[in-house]
Amino acid sequence: MHPILIKLGPITIYSYGVMVAVGFGLATLLIYRCASKFNVNKDMIIDLAIIILIAGMVGARLLYILLNLNYYIANLLEIPNLSKGGLVWYGGFLSALFASAWYIRKKGFNFWNVGDLMAPYIALAQAIGRIGCFLNGCCYGIEGHPVQIYSSLLLLAIFAILRLWQDRRHFAGEIFLAYCILYSSKRFSIEFLRGDNPRIIYGLTLSQFISILVILISFIVFVYKAIEWKKRSLNLE
């Protein structure tokens, strides 16, 4: 583990924060460059990225605190301390989802279309961020399993799949919903090797139950939108 990347006197730069920042910055840059292909205003991307970052961090931290409430009640000063990780992806995902949906609608753009633009690069940002988890020693696995590296490699595969799929999509929302299904399937599977998340019932973690819910909802919406696209295609013939 290398949780501290650089230490210069009173200034400490943590590897976790650096990798999260690198992933976020790279994803934002790539989304910005590809925005025109989806008829999305590039100027909106930076504002949207900031909203997603803030809402995501708040939601991810809040859910982590709620899951470890007794500790944080006794250690209130630790609540804002992110140097050791302490973020739950699904908390950040849901809060960022609602915040971005509100902003996208306010700007008059189609949420599904913007979601398709961003989805592959979200996976890429996560892949880089998981390297930060590995360096930091958080989100660890059971003995003998560097699950952070497993997750990073699987997320890179999801990025590659979605990026290739992007150029062949048939309906708005196809790529975003595929991301939700692929990521949640990955998360459900990798949780069996995690050593830091408690099993709450039937030997499953909270993240696994959320993964199941996300997969079901995303699959149902995907099938519905695919059927609607097929009907429109037939009507045009």
N, C-alpha and C positions, 0 to 999 in steps of 0.2 A: 504493500500500500504506500502511496505517496500523496497523502491528503494536502500537504503544503507544497505548492509548486515553487514559490519564491518567497523568501523572507528578507526584507531590507529594513533593518531597525524595527520601528514600530509598525511597519507596513507588511502585512501578510497577504499573499495571493494564494487562494485555495484552488487546487486542481479541479474540484467539482464545479465551482463557479466559472472557471475559465472554459471548461468543456461545454457547459450549458450555454455560455455566451457565444462560443464559436459555432455551435450547432444552430442557435437561434439566428445569428448574424448571416451564416451561409444560406440557411433556408429562406430568410427574408430577401436576400440578394437574388437568389434563383427565382423566387416567386415574382419579384419585381421585374426581372428580365422576361419572364414568360407571360406576364399579365395581358399583353396585347393580343396574344393568341386566343384568349378567352373573352376578349372584348371587355376587359376590366381596366378601369382607370388606374394607371400606375401610381398616381398621387395618393390614391386611397390606401395603397398597400402598406405604406409606412405607418400611417395612423392605425390601421387595422392590426398591424404587427404589435404595436405598442399596447393596444387594448388587450390583445390576446396574451401578451407577456404579463401584464399587470393582473388581469383577471385570472389567468392560469396559475400564477404564483400564489395569489391570495387563496384561491379555491383548493389548490394542492396542499398548501400549508394548513388551511383550516381543517380539512378532512384528516390530515395526519394528527393534528392536535386533538381532534375529537376522538380519534382511535386510541390516543394515549393521554386521555384527559386527566387521570389521576396524577401522572407525572408532572404535567404542565400546571396543574392547580398548585402543586407544591413548589414549582420552579417557574414562576411567572416571567422572570427575566430571560428565560430560555426561549420564549415564544417567538421572538423575531430572529433568533439565531439559526441561520441556514448553512453555516460553515460545515456542518456534518450531514448535510442532506436534510431529510425530514420532509419529503414531499410525496404525496400520493397522486399518481398520474390521473386516475379517474376523477378525483376532486377538481384538478386543474382542467381536465378535458371538459367537464360539464359546465364549469363556470365560464371558461373561455368560449364554449359553444354558444351559450345564451348571450354573452356579451357581444360576440362577433355577429350573431344573427340579428341582434338589435341594430348594430351599427350598419351592417350591410343593407338591411331593409330601409334604414333611415336614408342611406345614400342612393336608394333606388335600384340596387343591383339584385340579381338572383342569387339567393343563398347557395343553392345546389351547384350553380356554375362556379362560384367562387370557391366552394368546397372542393370541387374537382381540380381546380387550379392548385390549391394548397396541399391537398392530401399527400402526394408523394414526398413532398419536402418536409412535412411534419414527421414522417417516418425517418427521413434522413437526419433531422435535428435530434430525434430521440436516439438514434443509433450513436451519434456522437456524444450525447448526454450520458448514455449508459457507460461509456468509457470513463467519464467523470465519476460515475458511481463505483466503478472498479477501482480507480485510483484512490477514491475516498474511503472505500471499505464498507459502504452502505449497500442496501438492497442485496445482501450476500446470500449465498446458497448453502445447502447442507454440505457436509464435509466432502471435499473433492470435486465440487462443482462450481466453477466460476460463472454463475448464471448471468452476471452482468455482461460478460463476453458473449455468451450464448444469445442473450437478448439483442446485443448490438449487431451480431451477424445476421440474425433473423430479421431485424428491422432493416438492415441493408438490403436483404433479399426482397422484403416488402416494398422498399423504395424502388428497386429495379423493376419489379413486376408492375407496380402502379405507373411508373414513368413510361414504360412501354405501352401499357394499357391506355394511357392518356390520349395518345394519338389515334386510338381506335374506338373511343367511347361512342355510344349510340344515344344516350340520353343524359340530361343534366342530373347529377347526383350519383352517377354510376361509379365514379372513381372514389368519391368520398365514402359512399356506403361500403364499397369493397375494402377500403382502408379500415373502417370500423369492424368489419367481419374478420379481416386478416389479423389486425392488431389484437383484437379480443381473443381470437383463437390462439394466437401466440402467447398472450398473457395467461390464459387459462392453463395452457400446457406447462409453461415455465414455472408456474406457481408451485407445482408439485416438487420442484427442486429448490424452492426458496427456503431459507432457514430463518428468516426474520419476521414472517407473517404468521400469526396464530391461526390455527384451524378452529372455526367457530361451530360448524355442524357438518355431519357426514364427511368429516375429514377435509372439508373445503375451506378456503379462506374467503374473506369478504370480497376481495378482488375477483375471485373466481365466480362468485355469484353475480357480481356486476357484469363480468364478461359474458356470462350466459344470457343475461338480460339484454345487453347491447347486441349480441349476435342475433338473438331472436327478433328484436325490433328492426335491426338493420336488414336482416334477410327478408322480413315481411315487406318492408318498404321497397327494397330492391326488386322483389318479384312484382309488386304492384306497379312500380314505375316501368319495369321491363314490359309488362303486359300492355300498359298504356302506350308505350312506344311502338310496340308491335301492331296495335290496333291502328295507330296513326299511319304507320308505314303501309298497311294494307289498304287504308282509305285513299292514300295518295296514288296507289297503283291503278 
